[in-house]
Amino acid sequence: MKIIKDTGIKESTDSRKYHYAIFECDYCHSHTEKILKDGKKAKYCSHKCYAANRIKRGAYKRKIISKKYYYIYIPEHPYAIGTRKLYIAEHRLIMEKHIDRYLVKNEIVHHINEDTLDNRIENLQLMSASNHIKLHKLNAKRQKNGQFKI
């Protein structure tokens, strides 16, 4: 910000004396009065001006691991998940490319060898949610006390 005019020393509401000046914002060209030392450090005249002119950095990482799955940054995907709808599970993305359409929400991509980080197409199998539950229930074994392992 550039100094336009030095307005001198003024007393604030808490009876302290500060050196004030009028500054011109480099981005919106508006004039604001600020404490001299604060205005020299400031880059923007207000938070609103900062928000309008800041450079958005985008995704922090292109690929992340969350809950034992790889997620890829694709915000334009219609079924992207996350707090800001930015990521899609890699195994679902690979299956979508293989069958050449988007997956419906009740379609599950099953990892055949149960390694959730192994996303080769040979290791992926598309099935409905109910069939996926049935498959895992068939593999569930009872413990010696008769209960199922969780």
C-alpha positions in Angstrom: 0.0 0.0 0.0 1.2 3.5 -0.8 1.1 6.5 1.6 -1.1 9.2 0.2 -1.2 11.6 3.2 0.3 11.6 6.7 -2.6 12.6 9.0 -0.5 12.9 12.1 -0.8 11.6 15.7 -4.3 10.9 17.0 -5.5 9.6 20.3 -7.4 6.3 20.1 -10.4 5.2 22.3 -8.0 3.6 24.9 -6.2 7.0 25.3 -3.1 5.8 23.4 -1.5 7.9 20.7 -0.9 6.5 17.3 0.6 7.9 14.1 -2.0 7.7 11.3 -1.8 8.0 7.5 -4.1 7.6 4.5 -3.1 4.7 2.2 -4.1 3.7 -1.3 -4.7 0.0 -1.9 -2.6 -1.4 -4.8 -5.4 -3.7 -5.9 -8.7 -1.8 -5.6 -7.3 1.7 -5.4 -9.5 2.7 -2.5 -8.2 5.0 0.2 -8.2 3.9 3.9 -6.9 5.4 7.1 -4.6 3.1 9.1 -2.0 3.3 11.8 1.3 4.2 9.9 3.3 1.1 11.0 0.3 -1.2 10.2 -0.3 0.4 6.8 3.3 0.0 5.7 3.2 -3.7 6.4 -0.3 -4.3 4.9 -0.7 -5.6 1.3 -4.5 -5.1 1.1 -6.9 -2.5 2.4 -9.4 -5.0 3.9 -10.2 -8.7 4.2 -12.7 -8.3 1.4 -10.0 -7.0 -1.0 -7.7 -9.8 0.0 -10.3 -12.5 -0.6 -11.1 -11.0 -4.1 -7.4 -10.8 -5.1 -5.7 -13.8 -3.5 -4.2 -16.6 -5.5 -6.0 -19.9 -4.8 -3.6 -22.7 -4.4 -5.9 -25.6 -5.3 -5.4 -29.1 -3.9 -2.7 -29.7 -1.4 -1.9 -33.1 -2.9 -2.9 -34.9 -6.1 -3.2 -38.3 -4.4 -3.9 -39.1 -0.8 -4.4 -42.2 1.4 -7.5 -42.0 3.6 -9.1 -44.9 5.4 -6.8 -47.5 3.7 -7.8 -46.3 0.1 -6.1 -44.1 -2.4 -8.0 -40.9 -3.3 -7.3 -38.8 -6.4 -7.9 -35.0 -6.7 -10.7 -34.6 -9.3 -13.1 -31.8 -8.2 -15.1 -31.9 -11.5 -16.2 -35.6 -10.9 -19.9 -35.7 -10.1 -19.4 -38.1 -7.2 -16.3 -36.5 -5.7 -16.3 -36.7 -1.9 -14.8 -34.8 1.0 -15.6 -31.6 2.8 -15.2 -29.6 -0.3 -16.1 -32.4 -2.8 -12.6 -32.7 -4.3 -11.6 -36.4 -4.2 -12.6 -39.7 -5.8 -11.5 -43.1 -4.8 -8.9 -44.5 -7.2 -10.4 -48.0 -7.5 -13.8 -46.5 -8.4 -12.1 -44.2 -11.0 -10.2 -47.2 -12.6 -13.4 -49.2 -12.8 -15.3 -46.3 -14.3 -12.6 -46.0 -17.0 -12.8 -49.8 -17.6 -16.6 -49.9 -18.1 -16.7 -46.4 -19.7 -19.4 -44.9 -17.5 -19.9 -43.4 -14.0 -20.7 -45.9 -11.2 -24.0 -45.7 -9.5 -23.8 -45.1 -5.7 -25.0 -48.6 -4.8 -22.3 -50.2 -7.0 -19.2 -51.4 -5.0 -15.8 -52.1 -6.4 -14.5 -55.1 -4.5 -10.7 -55.8 -4.1 -10.4 -59.6 -4.8 -7.1 -60.0 -2.8 -8.5 -57.7 -0.1 -5.5 -55.4 -0.4 -7.2 -52.0 -0.7 -4.1 -50.2 -2.1 -3.8 -52.7 -5.0 -5.9 -51.1 -7.7 -4.9 -53.1 -10.7 -8.0 -53.9 -12.9 -7.3 -57.6 -12.5 -7.8 -57.2 -8.7 -11.1 -55.2 -9.0 -14.6 -56.7 -9.3 -17.8 -54.6 -9.7 -20.8 -55.8 -7.7 -23.9 -54.5 -6.0 -23.8 -53.5 -2.3 -25.9 -56.5 -1.3 -23.7 -59.0 -3.2 -20.6 -57.4 -1.6 -22.0 -57.9 1.9 -23.0 -61.5 1.1 -19.5 -62.2 -0.2 -17.9 -61.0 3.0 -20.3 -62.9 5.2 -19.4 -66.2 3.4 -15.8 -65.6 4.3 -16.6 -64.7 7.9 -15.5 -67.5 10.3 -16.7 -68.2 13.8 -14.3 -68.1 16.8 -14.1 -70.9 19.3 -16.8 -69.2 21.5 -19.2 -69.2 18.5 -19.1 -65.5 17.8 -18.1 -64.0 14.4 -14.9 -62.1 14.1 -15.4 -58.4 13.6 
